[in-house]
Amino acid sequence: MEEAIKKVESVLCKKLKLTAINPEKELRELGLDSLDVVELLLELEDEFGIEFTSDELKNLKKVNDLYSAIRAKIKK
């Protein structure tokens, strides 16, 4: 499961040109606007073979929220 988090972190770091991600940060604090978040989620959906519902998207505020959502989807 932690391998999944490392993948998410890698995608985020690459997209944001950062070397590390603070999981307590809000996605907007990292410089992502709403379009960036949608693009990120589409990339993660492809990477993990999952889909986010519109309700789930509304709840993804922090990096940790994203980690939790992906963990839950992978467990199914």
mmCIF file of the N, C-alpha and C atoms, coordinates in Angstrom:
data_MODEL
# 
_entry.id   MODEL 
# 
loop_
_atom_site.group_PDB 
_atom_site.id 
_atom_site.type_symbol 
_atom_site.label_atom_id 
_atom_site.label_alt_id 
_atom_site.label_comp_id 
_atom_site.label_asym_id 
_atom_site.label_entity_id 
_atom_site.label_seq_id 
_atom_site.pdbx_PDB_ins_code 
_atom_site.Cartn_x 
_atom_site.Cartn_y 
_atom_site.Cartn_z 
_atom_site.occupancy 
_atom_site.B_iso_or_equiv 
_atom_site.pdbx_formal_charge 
_atom_site.auth_seq_id 
_atom_site.auth_comp_id 
_atom_site.auth_asym_id 
_atom_site.auth_atom_id 
_atom_site.pdbx_PDB_model_num 
ATOM 1   N N  . MET A 1 1  ? 0.830   -1.203 0.000   1.00 0.00 ? 1  MET A N  1 
ATOM 2   C CA . MET A 1 1  ? 0.000   0.000  0.000   1.00 0.00 ? 1  MET A CA 1 
ATOM 3   C C  . MET A 1 1  ? 0.868   1.257  0.000   1.00 0.00 ? 1  MET A C  1 
ATOM 4   N N  . GLU A 1 2  ? 1.947   1.247  0.754   1.00 0.00 ? 2  GLU A N  1 
ATOM 5   C CA . GLU A 1 2  ? 2.800   2.428  0.793   1.00 0.00 ? 2  GLU A CA 1 
ATOM 6   C C  . GLU A 1 2  ? 3.462   2.684  -0.563  1.00 0.00 ? 2  GLU A C  1 
ATOM 7   N N  . GLU A 1 3  ? 3.555   1.647  -1.363  1.00 0.00 ? 3  GLU A N  1 
ATOM 8   C CA . GLU A 1 3  ? 4.069   1.820  -2.713  1.00 0.00 ? 3  GLU A CA 1 
ATOM 9   C C  . GLU A 1 3  ? 3.145   2.748  -3.507  1.00 0.00 ? 3  GLU A C  1 
ATOM 10  N N  . ALA A 1 4  ? 1.848   2.634  -3.256  1.00 0.00 ? 4  ALA A N  1 
ATOM 11  C CA . ALA A 1 4  ? 0.878   3.501  -3.916  1.00 0.00 ? 4  ALA A CA 1 
ATOM 12  C C  . ALA A 1 4  ? 1.093   4.954  -3.517  1.00 0.00 ? 4  ALA A C  1 
ATOM 13  N N  . ILE A 1 5  ? 1.354   5.180  -2.247  1.00 0.00 ? 5  ILE A N  1 
ATOM 14  C CA . ILE A 1 5  ? 1.586   6.539  -1.765  1.00 0.00 ? 5  ILE A CA 1 
ATOM 15  C C  . ILE A 1 5  ? 2.844   7.109  -2.411  1.00 0.00 ? 5  ILE A C  1 
ATOM 16  N N  . LYS A 1 6  ? 3.863   6.271  -2.545  1.00 0.00 ? 6  LYS A N  1 
ATOM 17  C CA . LYS A 1 6  ? 5.092   6.725  -3.194  1.00 0.00 ? 6  LYS A CA 1 
ATOM 18  C C  . LYS A 1 6  ? 4.831   7.118  -4.649  1.00 0.00 ? 6  LYS A C  1 
ATOM 19  N N  . LYS A 1 7  ? 3.952   6.371  -5.321  1.00 0.00 ? 7  LYS A N  1 
ATOM 20  C CA . LYS A 1 7  ? 3.598   6.702  -6.697  1.00 0.00 ? 7  LYS A CA 1 
ATOM 21  C C  . LYS A 1 7  ? 2.879   8.047  -6.759  1.00 0.00 ? 7  LYS A C  1 
ATOM 22  N N  . VAL A 1 8  ? 1.939   8.252  -5.834  1.00 0.00 ? 8  VAL A N  1 
ATOM 23  C CA . VAL A 1 8  ? 1.200   9.516  -5.792  1.00 0.00 ? 8  VAL A CA 1 
ATOM 24  C C  . VAL A 1 8  ? 2.170   10.660 -5.544  1.00 0.00 ? 8  VAL A C  1 
ATOM 25  N N  . GLU A 1 9  ? 3.048   10.475 -4.584  1.00 0.00 ? 9  GLU A N  1 
ATOM 26  C CA . GLU A 1 9  ? 4.049   11.483 -4.260  1.00 0.00 ? 9  GLU A CA 1 
ATOM 27  C C  . GLU A 1 9  ? 4.919   11.795 -5.482  1.00 0.00 ? 9  GLU A C  1 
ATOM 28  N N  . SER A 1 10 ? 5.309   10.773 -6.188  1.00 0.00 ? 10 SER A N  1 
ATOM 29  C CA . SER A 1 10 ? 6.133   10.943 -7.376  1.00 0.00 ? 10 SER A CA 1 
ATOM 30  C C  . SER A 1 10 ? 5.409   11.765 -8.440  1.00 0.00 ? 10 SER A C  1 
ATOM 31  N N  . VAL A 1 11 ? 4.138   11.457 -8.663  1.00 0.00 ? 11 VAL A N  1 
ATOM 32  C CA . VAL A 1 11 ? 3.342   12.199 -9.643  1.00 0.00 ? 11 VAL A CA 1 
ATOM 33  C C  . VAL A 1 11 ? 3.210   13.655 -9.214  1.00 0.00 ? 11 VAL A C  1 
ATOM 34  N N  . LEU A 1 12 ? 2.926   13.875 -7.927  1.00 0.00 ? 12 LEU A N  1 
ATOM 35  C CA . LEU A 1 12 ? 2.796   15.241 -7.409  1.00 0.00 ? 12 LEU A CA 1 
ATOM 36  C C  . LEU A 1 12 ? 4.110   16.009 -7.537  1.00 0.00 ? 12 LEU A C  1 
ATOM 37  N N  . CYS A 1 13 ? 5.201   15.398 -7.139  1.00 0.00 ? 13 CYS A N  1 
ATOM 38  C CA . CYS A 1 13 ? 6.507   16.064 -7.210  1.00 0.00 ? 13 CYS A CA 1 
ATOM 39  C C  . CYS A 1 13 ? 6.854   16.426 -8.648  1.00 0.00 ? 13 CYS A C  1 
ATOM 40  N N  . LYS A 1 14 ? 6.583   15.504 -9.545  1.00 0.00 ? 14 LYS A N  1 
ATOM 41  C CA . LYS A 1 14 ? 6.876   15.749 -10.957 1.00 0.00 ? 14 LYS A CA 1 
ATOM 42  C C  . LYS A 1 14 ? 6.029   16.902 -11.486 1.00 0.00 ? 14 LYS A C  1 
ATOM 43  N N  . LYS A 1 15 ? 4.738   16.874 -11.186 1.00 0.00 ? 15 LYS A N  1 
ATOM 44  C CA . LYS A 1 15 ? 3.824   17.909 -11.670 1.00 0.00 ? 15 LYS A CA 1 
ATOM 45  C C  . LYS A 1 15 ? 4.169   19.278 -11.094 1.00 0.00 ? 15 LYS A C  1 
ATOM 46  N N  . LEU A 1 16 ? 4.543   19.303 -9.818  1.00 0.00 ? 16 LEU A N  1 
ATOM 47  C CA . LEU A 1 16 ? 4.798   20.572 -9.132  1.00 0.00 ? 16 LEU A CA 1 
ATOM 48  C C  . LEU A 1 16 ? 6.261   20.979 -9.128  1.00 0.00 ? 16 LEU A C  1 
ATOM 49  N N  . LYS A 1 17 ? 7.098   20.109 -9.686  1.00 0.00 ? 17 LYS A N  1 
ATOM 50  C CA . LYS A 1 17 ? 8.547   20.360 -9.707  1.00 0.00 ? 17 LYS A CA 1 
ATOM 51  C C  . LYS A 1 17 ? 9.090   20.579 -8.294  1.00 0.00 ? 17 LYS A C  1 
ATOM 52  N N  . LEU A 1 18 ? 8.696   19.668 -7.398  1.00 0.00 ? 18 LEU A N  1 
ATOM 53  C CA . LEU A 1 18 ? 9.155   19.684 -6.011  1.00 0.00 ? 18 LEU A CA 1 
ATOM 54  C C  . LEU A 1 18 ? 9.934   18.419 -5.728  1.00 0.00 ? 18 LEU A C  1 
ATOM 55  N N  . THR A 1 19 ? 10.710  18.439 -4.641  1.00 0.00 ? 19 THR A N  1 
ATOM 56  C CA . THR A 1 19 ? 11.449  17.241 -4.251  1.00 0.00 ? 19 THR A CA 1 
ATOM 57  C C  . THR A 1 19 ? 10.756  16.469 -3.145  1.00 0.00 ? 19 THR A C  1 
ATOM 58  N N  . ALA A 1 20 ? 9.833   17.125 -2.422  1.00 0.00 ? 20 ALA A N  1 
ATOM 59  C CA . ALA A 1 20 ? 9.098   16.466 -1.339  1.00 0.00 ? 20 ALA A CA 1 
ATOM 60  C C  . ALA A 1 20 ? 7.723   17.121 -1.208  1.00 0.00 ? 20 ALA A C  1 
ATOM 61  N N  . ILE A 1 21 ? 6.781   16.347 -0.687  1.00 0.00 ? 21 ILE A N  1 
ATOM 62  C CA . ILE A 1 21 ? 5.409   16.822 -0.503  1.00 0.00 ? 21 ILE A CA 1 
ATOM 63  C C  . ILE A 1 21 ? 5.028   16.686 0.958   1.00 0.00 ? 21 ILE A C  1 
ATOM 64  N N  . ASN A 1 22 ? 4.493   17.752 1.534   1.00 0.00 ? 22 ASN A N  1 
ATOM 65  C CA . ASN A 1 22 ? 3.968   17.710 2.900   1.00 0.00 ? 22 ASN A CA 1 
ATOM 66  C C  . ASN A 1 22 ? 2.511   17.245 2.818   1.00 0.00 ? 22 ASN A C  1 
ATOM 67  N N  . PRO A 1 23 ? 2.195   16.071 3.368   1.00 0.00 ? 23 PRO A N  1 
ATOM 68  C CA . PRO A 1 23 ? 0.840   15.534 3.253   1.00 0.00 ? 23 PRO A CA 1 
ATOM 69  C C  . PRO A 1 23 ? -0.229  16.360 3.964   1.00 0.00 ? 23 PRO A C  1 
ATOM 70  N N  . GLU A 1 24 ? 0.182   17.266 4.838   1.00 0.00 ? 24 GLU A N  1 
ATOM 71  C CA . GLU A 1 24 ? -0.782  18.106 5.551   1.00 0.00 ? 24 GLU A CA 1 
ATOM 72  C C  . GLU A 1 24 ? -1.180  19.352 4.756   1.00 0.00 ? 24 GLU A C  1 
ATOM 73  N N  . LYS A 1 25 ? -0.479  19.603 3.675   1.00 0.00 ? 25 LYS A N  1 
ATOM 74  C CA . LYS A 1 25 ? -0.757  20.789 2.851   1.00 0.00 ? 25 LYS A CA 1 
ATOM 75  C C  . LYS A 1 25 ? -2.028  20.580 2.032   1.00 0.00 ? 25 LYS A C  1 
ATOM 76  N N  . GLU A 1 26 ? -2.738  21.676 1.830   1.00 0.00 ? 26 GLU A N  1 
ATOM 77  C CA . GLU A 1 26 ? -3.882  21.638 0.924   1.00 0.00 ? 26 GLU A CA 1 
ATOM 78  C C  . GLU A 1 26 ? -3.348  21.663 -0.503  1.00 0.00 ? 26 GLU A C  1 
ATOM 79  N N  . LEU A 1 27 ? -4.074  21.026 -1.401  1.00 0.00 ? 27 LEU A N  1 
ATOM 80  C CA . LEU A 1 27 ? -3.641  20.964 -2.788  1.00 0.00 ? 27 LEU A CA 1 
ATOM 81  C C  . LEU A 1 27 ? -3.472  22.370 -3.367  1.00 0.00 ? 27 LEU A C  1 
ATOM 82  N N  . ARG A 1 28 ? -4.349  23.277 -2.992  1.00 0.00 ? 28 ARG A N  1 
ATOM 83  C CA . ARG A 1 28 ? -4.256  24.662 -3.488  1.00 0.00 ? 28 ARG A CA 1 
ATOM 84  C C  . ARG A 1 28 ? -3.009  25.366 -2.939  1.00 0.00 ? 28 ARG A C  1 
ATOM 85  N N  . GLU A 1 29 ? -2.612  25.009 -1.720  1.00 0.00 ? 29 GLU A N  1 
ATOM 86  C CA . GLU A 1 29 ? -1.397  25.596 -1.144  1.00 0.00 ? 29 GLU A CA 1 
ATOM 87  C C  . GLU A 1 29 ? -0.145  25.182 -1.914  1.00 0.00 ? 29 GLU A C  1 
ATOM 88  N N  . LEU A 1 30 ? -0.240  24.057 -2.590  1.00 0.00 ? 30 LEU A N  1 
ATOM 89  C CA . LEU A 1 30 ? 0.882   23.572 -3.384  1.00 0.00 ? 30 LEU A CA 1 
ATOM 90  C C  . LEU A 1 30 ? 0.947   24.252 -4.751  1.00 0.00 ? 30 LEU A C  1 
ATOM 91  N N  . GLY A 1 31 ? -0.042  25.095 -5.023  1.00 0.00 ? 31 GLY A N  1 
ATOM 92  C CA . GLY A 1 31 ? -0.054  25.822 -6.283  1.00 0.00 ? 31 GLY A CA 1 
ATOM 93  C C  . GLY A 1 31 ? -0.955  25.224 -7.342  1.00 0.00 ? 31 GLY A C  1 
ATOM 94  N N  . LEU A 1 32 ? -1.798  24.269 -6.942  1.00 0.00 ? 32 LEU A N  1 
ATOM 95  C CA . LEU A 1 32 ? -2.703  23.644 -7.897  1.00 0.00 ? 32 LEU A CA 1 
ATOM 96  C C  . LEU A 1 32 ? -4.028  24.399 -7.938  1.00 0.00 ? 32 LEU A C  1 
ATOM 97  N N  . ASP A 1 33 ? -4.436  24.821 -9.127  1.00 0.00 ? 33 ASP A N  1 
ATOM 98  C CA . ASP A 1 33 ? -5.772  25.394 -9.250  1.00 0.00 ? 33 ASP A CA 1 
ATOM 99  C C  . ASP A 1 33 ? -6.743  24.253 -9.589  1.00 0.00 ? 33 ASP A C  1 
ATOM 100 N N  . SER A 1 34 ? -8.009  24.561 -9.769  1.00 0.00 ? 34 SER A N  1 
ATOM 101 C CA . SER A 1 34 ? -9.006  23.502 -9.966  1.00 0.00 ? 34 SER A CA 1 
ATOM 102 C C  . SER A 1 34 ? -8.722  22.680 -11.221 1.00 0.00 ? 34 SER A C  1 
ATOM 103 N N  . LEU A 1 35 ? -8.261  23.307 -12.286 1.00 0.00 ? 35 LEU A N  1 
ATOM 104 C CA . LEU A 1 35 ? -7.931  22.568 -13.500 1.00 0.00 ? 35 LEU A CA 1 
ATOM 105 C C  . LEU A 1 35 ? -6.735  21.647 -13.268 1.00 0.00 ? 35 LEU A C  1 
ATOM 106 N N  . ASP A 1 36 ? -5.738  22.133 -12.543 1.00 0.00 ? 36 ASP A N  1 
ATOM 107 C CA . ASP A 1 36 ? -4.572  21.305 -12.211 1.00 0.00 ? 36 ASP A CA 1 
ATOM 108 C C  . ASP A 1 36 ? -4.983  20.080 -11.404 1.00 0.00 ? 36 ASP A C  1 
ATOM 109 N N  . VAL A 1 37 ? -5.914  20.272 -10.463 1.00 0.00 ? 37 VAL A N  1 
ATOM 110 C CA . VAL A 1 37 ? -6.373  19.152 -9.627  1.00 0.00 ? 37 VAL A CA 1 
ATOM 111 C C  . VAL A 1 37 ? -7.069  18.111 -10.494 1.00 0.00 ? 37 VAL A C  1 
ATOM 112 N N  . VAL A 1 38 ? -7.920  18.561 -11.418 1.00 0.00 ? 38 VAL A N  1 
ATOM 113 C CA . VAL A 1 38 ? -8.615  17.618 -12.306 1.00 0.00 ? 38 VAL A CA 1 
ATOM 114 C C  . VAL A 1 38 ? -7.605  16.861 -13.158 1.00 0.00 ? 38 VAL A C  1 
ATOM 115 N N  . GLU A 1 39 ? -6.622  17.566 -13.717 1.00 0.00 ? 39 GLU A N  1 
ATOM 116 C CA . GLU A 1 39 ? -5.596  16.896 -14.518 1.00 0.00 ? 39 GLU A CA 1 
ATOM 117 C C  . GLU A 1 39 ? -4.808  15.886 -13.687 1.00 0.00 ? 39 GLU A C  1 
ATOM 118 N N  . LEU A 1 40 ? -4.480  16.266 -12.467 1.00 0.00 ? 40 LEU A N  1 
ATOM 119 C CA . LEU A 1 40 ? -3.762  15.368 -11.558 1.00 0.00 ? 40 LEU A CA 1 
ATOM 120 C C  . LEU A 1 40 ? -4.583  14.115 -11.287 1.00 0.00 ? 40 LEU A C  1 
ATOM 121 N N  . LEU A 1 41 ? -5.862  14.300 -10.995 1.00 0.00 ? 41 LEU A N  1 
ATOM 122 C CA . LEU A 1 41 ? -6.715  13.164 -10.688 1.00 0.00 ? 41 LEU A CA 1 
ATOM 123 C C  . LEU A 1 41 ? -6.899  12.253 -11.895 1.00 0.00 ? 41 LEU A C  1 
ATOM 124 N N  . LEU A 1 42 ? -6.994  12.822 -13.079 1.00 0.00 ? 42 LEU A N  1 
ATOM 125 C CA . LEU A 1 42 ? -7.084  12.000 -14.288 1.00 0.00 ? 42 LEU A CA 1 
ATOM 126 C C  . LEU A 1 42 ? -5.820  11.165 -14.465 1.00 0.00 ? 42 LEU A C  1 
ATOM 127 N N  . GLU A 1 43 ? -4.685  11.777 -14.207 1.00 0.00 ? 43 GLU A N  1 
ATOM 128 C CA . GLU A 1 43 ? -3.413  11.052 -14.302 1.00 0.00 ? 43 GLU A CA 1 
ATOM 129 C C  . GLU A 1 43 ? -3.350  9.918  -13.272 1.00 0.00 ? 43 GLU A C  1 
ATOM 130 N N  . LEU A 1 44 ? -3.803  10.199 -12.049 1.00 0.00 ? 44 LEU A N  1 
ATOM 131 C CA . LEU A 1 44 ? -3.797  9.167  -11.003 1.00 0.00 ? 44 LEU A CA 1 
ATOM 132 C C  . LEU A 1 44 ? -4.815  8.069  -11.298 1.00 0.00 ? 44 LEU A C  1 
ATOM 133 N N  . GLU A 1 45 ? -5.955  8.433  -11.872 1.00 0.00 ? 45 GLU A N  1 
ATOM 134 C CA . GLU A 1 45 ? -6.934  7.410  -12.264 1.00 0.00 ? 45 GLU A CA 1 
ATOM 135 C C  . GLU A 1 45 ? -6.320  6.448  -13.278 1.00 0.00 ? 45 GLU A C  1 
ATOM 136 N N  . ASP A 1 46 ? -5.608  6.998  -14.253 1.00 0.00 ? 46 ASP A N  1 
ATOM 137 C CA . ASP A 1 46 ? -4.933  6.161  -15.248 1.00 0.00 ? 46 ASP A CA 1 
ATOM 138 C C  . ASP A 1 46 ? -3.844  5.305  -14.606 1.00 0.00 ? 46 ASP A C  1 
ATOM 139 N N  . GLU A 1 47 ? -3.072  5.918  -13.728 1.00 0.00 ? 47 GLU A N  1 
ATOM 140 C CA . GLU A 1 47 ? -1.952  5.225  -13.075 1.00 0.00 ? 47 GLU A CA 1 
ATOM 141 C C  . GLU A 1 47 ? -2.420  4.022  -12.255 1.00 0.00 ? 47 GLU A C  1 
ATOM 142 N N  . PHE A 1 48 ? -3.534  4.188  -11.545 1.00 0.00 ? 48 PHE A N  1 
ATOM 143 C CA . PHE A 1 48 ? -4.008  3.152  -10.625 1.00 0.00 ? 48 PHE A CA 1 
ATOM 144 C C  . PHE A 1 48 ? -5.201  2.355  -11.146 1.00 0.00 ? 48 PHE A C  1 
ATOM 145 N N  . GLY A 1 49 ? -5.757  2.739  -12.282 1.00 0.00 ? 49 GLY A N  1 
ATOM 146 C CA . GLY A 1 49 ? -6.928  2.045  -12.815 1.00 0.00 ? 49 GLY A CA 1 
ATOM 147 C C  . GLY A 1 49 ? -8.148  2.228  -11.929 1.00 0.00 ? 49 GLY A C  1 
ATOM 148 N N  . ILE A 1 50 ? -8.333  3.444  -11.414 1.00 0.00 ? 50 ILE A N  1 
ATOM 149 C CA . ILE A 1 50 ? -9.451  3.753  -10.526 1.00 0.00 ? 50 ILE A CA 1 
ATOM 150 C C  . ILE A 1 50 ? -10.225 4.933  -11.097 1.00 0.00 ? 50 ILE A C  1 
ATOM 151 N N  . GLU A 1 51 ? -11.368 5.230  -10.485 1.00 0.00 ? 51 GLU A N  1 
ATOM 152 C CA . GLU A 1 51 ? -12.151 6.403  -10.857 1.00 0.00 ? 51 GLU A CA 1 
ATOM 153 C C  . GLU A 1 51 ? -12.628 7.101  -9.609  1.00 0.00 ? 51 GLU A C  1 
ATOM 154 N N  . PHE A 1 52 ? -12.616 8.426  -9.656  1.00 0.00 ? 52 PHE A N  1 
ATOM 155 C CA . PHE A 1 52 ? -13.136 9.236  -8.562  1.00 0.00 ? 52 PHE A CA 1 
ATOM 156 C C  . PHE A 1 52 ? -14.529 9.734  -8.939  1.00 0.00 ? 52 PHE A C  1 
ATOM 157 N N  . THR A 1 53 ? -15.451 9.676  -7.997  1.00 0.00 ? 53 THR A N  1 
ATOM 158 C CA . THR A 1 53 ? -16.781 10.240 -8.221  1.00 0.00 ? 53 THR A CA 1 
ATOM 159 C C  . THR A 1 53 ? -16.725 11.747 -7.968  1.00 0.00 ? 53 THR A C  1 
ATOM 160 N N  . SER A 1 54 ? -17.736 12.453 -8.416  1.00 0.00 ? 54 SER A N  1 
ATOM 161 C CA . SER A 1 54 ? -17.763 13.900 -8.190  1.00 0.00 ? 54 SER A CA 1 
ATOM 162 C C  . SER A 1 54 ? -17.843 14.220 -6.701  1.00 0.00 ? 54 SER A C  1 
ATOM 163 N N  . ASP A 1 55 ? -18.534 13.376 -5.933  1.00 0.00 ? 55 ASP A N  1 
ATOM 164 C CA . ASP A 1 55 ? -18.588 13.585 -4.479  1.00 0.00 ? 55 ASP A CA 1 
ATOM 165 C C  . ASP A 1 55 ? -17.211 13.426 -3.846  1.00 0.00 ? 55 ASP A C  1 
ATOM 166 N N  . GLU A 1 56 ? -16.465 12.440 -4.314  1.00 0.00 ? 56 GLU A N  1 
ATOM 167 C CA . GLU A 1 56 ? -15.112 12.233 -3.784  1.00 0.00 ? 56 GLU A CA 1 
ATOM 168 C C  . GLU A 1 56 ? -14.212 13.416 -4.118  1.00 0.00 ? 56 GLU A C  1 
ATOM 169 N N  . LEU A 1 57 ? -14.378 13.941 -5.312  1.00 0.00 ? 57 LEU A N  1 
ATOM 170 C CA . LEU A 1 57 ? -13.553 15.087 -5.724  1.00 0.00 ? 57 LEU A CA 1 
ATOM 171 C C  . LEU A 1 57 ? -13.745 16.279 -4.803  1.00 0.00 ? 57 LEU A C  1 
ATOM 172 N N  . LYS A 1 58 ? -14.966 16.483 -4.364  1.00 0.00 ? 58 LYS A N  1 
ATOM 173 C CA . LYS A 1 58 ? -15.268 17.613 -3.475  1.00 0.00 ? 58 LYS A CA 1 
ATOM 174 C C  . LYS A 1 58 ? -14.551 17.494 -2.133  1.00 0.00 ? 58 LYS A C  1 
ATOM 175 N N  . ASN A 1 59 ? -14.273 16.264 -1.707  1.00 0.00 ? 59 ASN A N  1 
ATOM 176 C CA . ASN A 1 59 ? -13.648 16.028 -0.404  1.00 0.00 ? 59 ASN A CA 1 
ATOM 177 C C  . ASN A 1 59 ? -12.127 16.001 -0.448  1.00 0.00 ? 59 ASN A C  1 
ATOM 178 N N  . LEU A 1 60 ? -11.541 16.129 -1.608  1.00 0.00 ? 60 LEU A N  1 
ATOM 179 C CA . LEU A 1 60 ? -10.087 16.081 -1.737  1.00 0.00 ? 60 LEU A CA 1 
ATOM 180 C C  . LEU A 1 60 ? -9.509  17.482 -1.590  1.00 0.00 ? 60 LEU A C  1 
ATOM 181 N N  . LYS A 1 61 ? -9.206  17.842 -0.364  1.00 0.00 ? 61 LYS A N  1 
ATOM 182 C CA . LYS A 1 61 ? -8.655  19.172 -0.080  1.00 0.00 ? 61 LYS A CA 1 
ATOM 183 C C  . LYS A 1 61 ? -7.153  19.118 0.176   1.00 0.00 ? 61 LYS A C  1 
ATOM 184 N N  . LYS A 1 62 ? -6.740  18.148 0.984   1.00 0.00 ? 62 LYS A N  1 
ATOM 185 C CA . LYS A 1 62 ? -5.327  18.019 1.368   1.00 0.00 ? 62 LYS A CA 1 
ATOM 186 C C  . LYS A 1 62 ? -4.694  16.825 0.659   1.00 0.00 ? 62 LYS A C  1 
ATOM 187 N N  . VAL A 1 63 ? -3.392  16.819 0.646   1.00 0.00 ? 63 VAL A N  1 
ATOM 188 C CA . VAL A 1 63 ? -2.657  15.695 0.070   1.00 0.00 ? 63 VAL A CA 1 
ATOM 189 C C  . VAL A 1 63 ? -3.041  14.405 0.793   1.00 0.00 ? 63 VAL A C  1 
ATOM 190 N N  . ASN A 1 64 ? -3.187  14.456 2.115   1.00 0.00 ? 64 ASN A N  1 
ATOM 191 C CA . ASN A 1 64 ? -3.593  13.270 2.880   1.00 0.00 ? 64 ASN A CA 1 
ATOM 192 C C  . ASN A 1 64 ? -4.958  12.747 2.447   1.00 0.00 ? 64 ASN A C  1 
ATOM 193 N N  . ASP A 1 65 ? -5.874  13.653 2.084   1.00 0.00 ? 65 ASP A N  1 
ATOM 194 C CA . ASP A 1 65 ? -7.191  13.236 1.589   1.00 0.00 ? 65 ASP A CA 1 
ATOM 195 C C  . ASP A 1 65 ? -7.031  12.418 0.315   1.00 0.00 ? 65 ASP A C  1 
ATOM 196 N N  . LEU A 1 66 ? -6.123  12.860 -0.517  1.00 0.00 ? 66 LEU A N  1 
ATOM 197 C CA . LEU A 1 66 ? -5.849  12.152 -1.764  1.00 0.00 ? 66 LEU A CA 1 
ATOM 198 C C  . LEU A 1 66 ? -5.269  10.773 -1.477  1.00 0.00 ? 66 LEU A C  1 
ATOM 199 N N  . TYR A 1 67 ? -4.319  10.712 -0.548  1.00 0.00 ? 67 TYR A N  1 
ATOM 200 C CA . TYR A 1 67 ? -3.742  9.421  -0.155  1.00 0.00 ? 67 TYR A CA 1 
ATOM 201 C C  . TYR A 1 67 ? -4.826  8.473  0.365   1.00 0.00 ? 67 TYR A C  1 
ATOM 202 N N  . SER A 1 68 ? -5.681  8.976  1.229   1.00 0.00 ? 68 SER A N  1 
ATOM 203 C CA . SER A 1 68 ? -6.744  8.143  1.828   1.00 0.00 ? 68 SER A CA 1 
ATOM 204 C C  . SER A 1 68 ? -7.712  7.634  0.769   1.00 0.00 ? 68 SER A C  1 
ATOM 205 N N  . ALA A 1 69 ? -8.084  8.501  -0.158  1.00 0.00 ? 69 ALA A N  1 
ATOM 206 C CA . ALA A 1 69 ? -9.019  8.106  -1.209  1.00 0.00 ? 69 ALA A CA 1 
ATOM 207 C C  . ALA A 1 69 ? -8.420  7.018  -2.084  1.00 0.00 ? 69 ALA A C  1 
ATOM 208 N N  . ILE A 1 70 ? -7.157  7.150  -2.418  1.00 0.00 ? 70 ILE A N  1 
ATOM 209 C CA . ILE A 1 70 ? -6.510  6.147  -3.273  1.00 0.00 ? 70 ILE A CA 1 
ATOM 210 C C  . ILE A 1 70 ? -6.346  4.840  -2.515  1.00 0.00 ? 70 ILE A C  1 
ATOM 211 N N  . ARG A 1 71 ? -5.967  4.917  -1.236  1.00 0.00 ? 71 ARG A N  1 
ATOM 212 C CA . ARG A 1 71 ? -5.874  3.679  -0.434  1.00 0.00 ? 71 ARG A CA 1 
ATOM 213 C C  . ARG A 1 71 ? -7.205  2.945  -0.414  1.00 0.00 ? 71 ARG A C  1 
ATOM 214 N N  . ALA A 1 72 ? -8.295  3.684  -0.204  1.00 0.00 ? 72 ALA A N  1 
ATOM 215 C CA . ALA A 1 72 ? -9.626  3.074  -0.142  1.00 0.00 ? 72 ALA A CA 1 
ATOM 216 C C  . ALA A 1 72 ? -10.005 2.428  -1.477  1.00 0.00 ? 72 ALA A C  1 
ATOM 217 N N  . LYS A 1 73 ? -9.677  3.087  -2.567  1.00 0.00 ? 73 LYS A N  1 
ATOM 218 C CA . LYS A 1 73 ? -10.009 2.559  -3.895  1.00 0.00 ? 73 LYS A CA 1 
ATOM 219 C C  . LYS A 1 73 ? -9.196  1.301  -4.213  1.00 0.00 ? 73 LYS A C  1 
ATOM 220 N N  . ILE A 1 74 ? -7.939  1.299  -3.808  1.00 0.00 ? 74 ILE A N  1 
ATOM 221 C CA . ILE A 1 74 ? -7.083  0.151  -4.101  1.00 0.00 ? 74 ILE A CA 1 
ATOM 222 C C  . ILE A 1 74 ? -7.516  -1.074 -3.292  1.00 0.00 ? 74 ILE A C  1 
ATOM 223 N N  . LYS A 1 75 ? -8.022  -0.856 -2.083  1.00 0.00 ? 75 LYS A N  1 
ATOM 224 C CA . LYS A 1 75 ? -8.453  -1.976 -1.237  1.00 0.00 ? 75 LYS A CA 1 
ATOM 225 C C  . LYS A 1 75 ? -9.663  -2.706 -1.788  1.00 0.00 ? 75 LYS A C  1 
ATOM 226 N N  . LYS A 1 76 ? -10.468 -2.013 -2.594  1.00 0.00 ? 76 LYS A N  1 
ATOM 227 C CA . LYS A 1 76 ? -11.711 -2.623 -3.126  1.00 0.00 ? 76 LYS A CA 1 
ATOM 228 C C  . LYS A 1 76 ? -11.432 -3.702 -4.115  1.00 0.00 ? 76 LYS A C  1 
# 
